[in-house]
Amino acid sequence: MSDSFWSRYREALNPAQDAKEVLMRMHDRHATLDGVRAITVLLMVMFHVLFGIVVLFDKNEALIDKFITEFPRYLGWMWQSQGSDPLFVMCGLLVSYTFFREFDRTGTLQIKQFYIKRLKRVMPLFIIALLIYLPTDKDNLGHLWSNLIFMSNYIPGERHVIPVGWSLDVQMHFYFVLPFLVLAMYKFKHHLAFLIGLCVIAFVWRYWVVAHDPEVYETPFYQIIYDSDFGSKLANLLYYDIDVRMGTFFLGMVVAYIYHYYGHELKIYFRRHVALSAFLTLLGTVLLVGSMALPMDNKYHPFFDDFSVSINFWFLVADRYVYSLGLSILIVMALVGSGPARWLDWMLSWKIWHPVAQLIFPIYLFHFPFIVIAAVLTFWTTDRHAIVEVQTYEVFLLFFWTVALTLPFSLFTHIFVEKPFINMRSRGEIPKVEKQQSLQVAPSTLEVAEEKA
């Protein structure tokens, strides 16, 4: 069995071709999604760089205050970049799209095969990440079992070995229920109304969760930076579980449904109604930018001169869903590509996004160690206590080094771990045939983009 596995692995290994597919976009089909996915993971890296600086100051409130207050206000949106939300939207979009195509073709869904395929997609790099992060804490070994079954966020006393492990758990939980949601949708006469109803239910549920914990909405949001206990409570209540994040996935499903069933008609319609196209593009932009405009991280901002419990409440309830709704509208408009949205489509289709988009999963898993290395390269010291100030340009230098170091490692793991296992999806499958098929459905299509979600 071992010889058979290694034989199949060697056949599936094609470093030159796989590197070329990552670095060079072969065609422009749905290149728009390359831009969305690349920007998504880069926003996540930027947020973790900012958060890493707060951790670097080791609960020294004076240093944290100095950094936050001196950080330019026009860059305050970086604290609210919400990298996980666009990631969840894209997961809902890409995986649902493949299900819609499958149901139209076969009248059913191969649920068991889907689960196996998902595990084969996730587990190789996930195990490598677990091995890398395992030595970072002496207690990690005791939590390994709950990480392997993707239940660390539900089992009391357990925690994640990988820093982004919570969001991978959320994705896996969504993948588990998604086939049944799609089948339920097709049972209803009005499919789109069913999906929109799911979005409304998700919003109402999040409202209920926030409303039933006054401590959370009566405490200013910025306290997550200064009070680790409050930060943990807020995260456990509103961020780490699938039930309070489901709405973003549902919005992705709505986008997939609209594009799959009405994409061609919408392209024709918006060519004739440019004003409506412009309005929807502007609306999506306003929702997206507006959701990141509140200075929730800076307690010294004039916004907090008169703290409003109501604003804080609605921020916790709606901000992430408003952000995701704006993003969803912009994705639809960019895919349709009419009117002003053509410029959005043009920007998202830049070839520079392609390598980052293709490496999104390894970047997502492995960028944390490179933030540490980037800090050493930026500040030229391994003594965290020697760093008493971080300038704005150093934040961007940290980000640059992190991305520059993460990309080569991600490319290596993609070529020698991720891509070979993609080619060996099922026992006995011939990798050469798989590669021939991949020429028919190229890497930037919605179907193959889903493989890397």
N, C-alpha and C positions, 0 to 999 in steps of 0.2 A: 504493500500500500504506500509505503514511504517512497519507494523508487518511482511508483506511478505518479505520486504527487509531484516530486521534483522534476520528473520528466515533463509533466504537463506545465509546470511552472516555467521551465526553461523554454518550452515552445511558446508560452504566452509572453515571454520577456522580449521586448523589442525597444531598447533604450533610444536609439536614434529616431525611429518613427514616432515614439510616444513623446519625446522631447519636442520634436517638430510640431506635433499636433497641439502642444501646450503653448509654444512660443509663437506660432504662426497660425492665424485664422485663415482657414481654407476657403471660406465662403461667408456670406452675410445673412444667411437665414436666421432670423430672430436674434441678431447680434445685439439688439436692444437689451436683452436679458443679461448679456455679458456685463454691460455697464451697471445694471442694477445690482447684480450679484457681487461684482468687484467693489463697488462703492459701499455696499452693505458690510463686507468684511473689513474694509479699510476704516469705516466708521467705528466698528467694534474695536479694532486695534487702537485707534486714537483715544477712545474712551478709556480703555484699559491702561494706556500710557498716562492719562490724567489721574486715574485712580491709583496707579502705581506710584505717582509722585506723592499723593496723600499718604500712602502706606510707607513710603520712604521716610517721611517726617515722623513716623513712629508715635502718633498721638500727641505730638507737640502742637498744641492749639495755636500758639503764636505764629509758628512757621506756616501752618496750614492757612491761617487767616491772611498772612502776608501774601502767600502765593495766590489765593483766590481773589483777594481784593485788587491785586496788581495785574491779574490776568485781564487782558483787554475785554471790555464788555461786548464788543462786536464779535468776539469769538466765544461768547458764553454758550452758544448753541452746541458747542462740542460736548458740554456736560450733558446735554439732552439729546445726543445723537441717536440713542436707542438702537444700537446695532442689532439686538436680538429681534426686535419687532419686524424690520424688513426681512430678516432671515426667515421668520415664521411665515410671513406673507408669501415669500418665494417658495417655501416648502409646500404650503397649501396650494399654490398656483401650479407648480410643476408636477407634483404627484397626482393631483386631481385631474389635470389635463390628460395624463396617460390613462387614468381610469375611464374618463369620458370617451376617449378613443377606443379603448378596449371594449367597453359596454356597447358602443355603437357597432362595433365589428362582430362581437360574439353574443351579445345579449346577456352576458353575465360577467363576473369578475373571478379571476383565479386568486383567491385570497391566500391560500397556503403558499403558492408560488411567490406571491408578493412579499409575504413575511420572510421567506427564505432569501429572496433577492435583497431585501432591505438589510438583513443581518449580514449577508455576504458583502454588501456595500460598506457597512459601518464597521464591522468587527476587526478587520485586519489593522487599519490605522488606529482604531480605538484601543486595541491591545498594546500596540506600540506606544501610544500615549500613556497608557496606564503604567507601563514599565519605566517610562521616562520620569513620570511624576511620583512614582511610588517611593523613591528614596528621599523625597523632599520633607517627609514627616514620619517619625518613628511609628505613629499610630495608623498610618495609611493601610498597612497590610490587613489590619482588622476590619477595615471598611471595604476591602476589595470585593467581597462577595455581593454586597448590595449594589456596587457600581456595575458589576458584570450583568446583573439582571435589570439594570436601569430603574432602580426603585429607591435610591438613596434619599430622594426628596420626600418620600412618604413614610419611611421606616424611622421611628423615633430613635435618636441617638446616632444615626448614621450620617455620614457626610460624603462629599464628593472628593475623589482623589485628583481629578482633572478640574482646574478652575472653571471651565465652561461646561462641566459635566451636567449641571442642572438643566441647561438648555438642551443638551442632547437627550436627557431623560424626557423632557417635555416633547421633543420631536418624536421620539420613539413611542410615547403614549398616544400622540396624534396619529401616527402611522397605524397603530393597533386599531383605533376606532374608525379611521377614515373609510375603509371599504364598506363598512356597515352604514355609514352616513350616506355614501354615494348610492348604495342599493336602496336605502330608505327614500332618498331624493327621487329616484326613478319610479317609486311607488305613488308619488304625488303627481297630480295633474299639472300643477304649476311648479316646475323645477326651480326656477329662479326665485320665486316667492319663498320656497322652502329654505333656500340658502340664505336669503336675506333674513328670514325668520330666525335662523340659527345665530346670525350676527346680533340681532336684537336681544335674543335670550342671553347671549354671552355678555352683552352690555348690562342688562338688568341684573345678572348674577354678580358681576363685579361691583355694581352699585350696592347690592345687598351686603356683600362682604365688607365693603368699606363702611357702610352705614352702621353696621353692627359692632364696630370697634372704634369708639370715640377717641381713644388714646392715639390712634393712628392719624386721624384727620385733624385732631386738635393740636398735634405736635408739628411744628414747622418742618417741611421736608428736608431742609439743609442739615437737620440733626443727624441724618444718616452718616454724615462725614465725621461728626464729633462724638456720637454716642453709638458704640458698636452694638450694644444690646438692642437699641431702637432700630438700628440698621438691620440686624438679624430678624427682628420681629416683622418689620415691613417687608423684607425680602421673602420670608416664609409665608406671609399672608398674601402678597400681591404679585410675586415675581416667579417663584420656583415651582408652582403647580400648574398643571394643564388647565384646570377649570377656570382660572383667572386670566389665562393667556389665550384661550381657545378662539376668541374673537378675531385675532389677527390671522390665524389659519383659515377661518371661515371667509374672511375678506379675500384671501388668496384664491379660495374655491370659487367665489363669485367672479373674480377676474378671469379665471380659467374657463368658467362656464360661458361668460359673455364672449370671450375671444373665440372659443371653440365653436359655438353655435351661431354667433352673430357677427364675427369678426369681419367677414367679407361685406356684409350689408352695412356695417358701421363705417367701413372705409368709404363706400360709395356715398352714404348719407352725409358724412362730415365734409366730404369734398364739396357738397352742395350747400352746406350750412357752416361756413367758416366761422361765423360769429359765435355759434354755439360751441364749436370746437375750441375757440379762443376762451370762451367763458369757463368751460370745464377744465381746461389747462390752467387757467388762472385760479379757479377754485381749488384744484388739487395743490397748487403751489402755496396758496394762502393757508390751507389746512396744515400742510407739511411744515412750512416755516413758522406759522403761528404756534404750533404745538411745541416748538423748540425755543420760543421767544421768552418765556417766563424765566426769570433769573433765580430758579429754585435752589441753586447751589450756594448763593452769596447772601449770607445773613446781613451784610452791611449795605446791600443795595437798597435804594429808596423804596423799592417795592415792598420791603418788609418794615417800613417805618410804622405802618399800621397793619399788623398781621390780620389777614382775613381767613377765618376758619372755613368759610364758604368756598373761597377760591381754592384753598388747599384741598378741600373735600373733592371738588370737581376736577381738580388737577389729577388726583389719585384715581378717580373713577374713569375719566374720559381722555386724558392726555394721550395715552398710548394708542387708544383706538382712533382718536382724531388723526394722529400721526399716520397710522396704518391706512386709514381711509383716504387721506390725501395722497399717500404713496400709491395706493391701489388705483385711484383715478388717473394719476400720472402714468402708471404703467399701461393702462388701457389706452390712453390717448397716444402714448409713444408707439405702442404696437399698431394702432390704427394709422398713425403717421400722417394726419391731415391738418391743414392750417398751421398755427404756431407750434403744434406738437411735433411738426417735422424737425424743428430745431432741437427739441428735446431728444427725439429719436436719433438725430445726427450726433449729438454729444454722447449719448449712451452707447452709440455704435462705434466709437473710436476703437481702433485696434489695440491701443495700449491697455484697455481693460481686459482683453481676452486672456492673457496669461494668469492674471490675478483671479479671474472668474473660474478658470479651469482648475486652479489650485485652492479653491475656497475651503475645502474640508481640511486639508493639512494645515493651512494657515490658521484656520479657526482653532484647531487643536494645539498647535505647537508654538504659537507666537509668545506665550508667556516667558519661557526661559530666555528668549532673545530680547525681551524688554530689560531683563537684568543685565545681560551683556551690553545692550545699548546704553544703559545707564553708566556702566564702567567706561565705555568709549566716550560718552558725552562729558562726564564729570572728572574723568581721569583719577578715580579713587575707588577703592572697595570699602571704604569706611563711610557708612551711611550717615554717621553723626558729623562728619566733616562737611556735609552738604547742608547749608543753612539758607540757601536761596536758589530758586529756579527761575531763570528769565524765560520770557515767551519764546525767544528763538531756540532755547534749549529744549523746550517742549517739542518743537518741530524737528529738531535734530534727533531727539529720542525716537520720534515717530519714524524718521527717515532710516535710522540705523536698524530699528526693529523690523521694518519692512524689508530692507536690503539684506538682512541676515536670515529672515524667515523664508524668503522666496527660494533661495537655493536649496535649503533643507527640505522645503515642501516639494520642490521639483524632484529631489532625490527620492523621497518617500513615495511620491506619485509614480515615478518610473519603476521602482523596484518593489513596491508593496501594493499601492492602490490599483494601478492599471493592470498588472498581471492577474489580480483576483477578479477584476472586471471581466477579463478575457476567459477566466476559468469559472464562469458562473455556475455551471452544472457539471457533474461528473461525466467524463467522457466527451464533453463538448470540445470540438477542434478549434483552437484559437484562431487558426487562419480563416475559417469560415466566419467567426465572429468579427474579424477585422474587415472581411469583405462586406458584411452586413453594415458595419459602422460607416462604410463609405456611402451607403445609401441613406443613412440617417446620421448626418454629420454632427460633430461635437457641440455645435451651438444651437441645434434644434431644441424645442421644448422637451422632447423625449429624453435626449441625452443630457440636457441641462439638469433634468430631474435626477439623473444618476449621481450628480455631484452636490445635490441640495443638502 
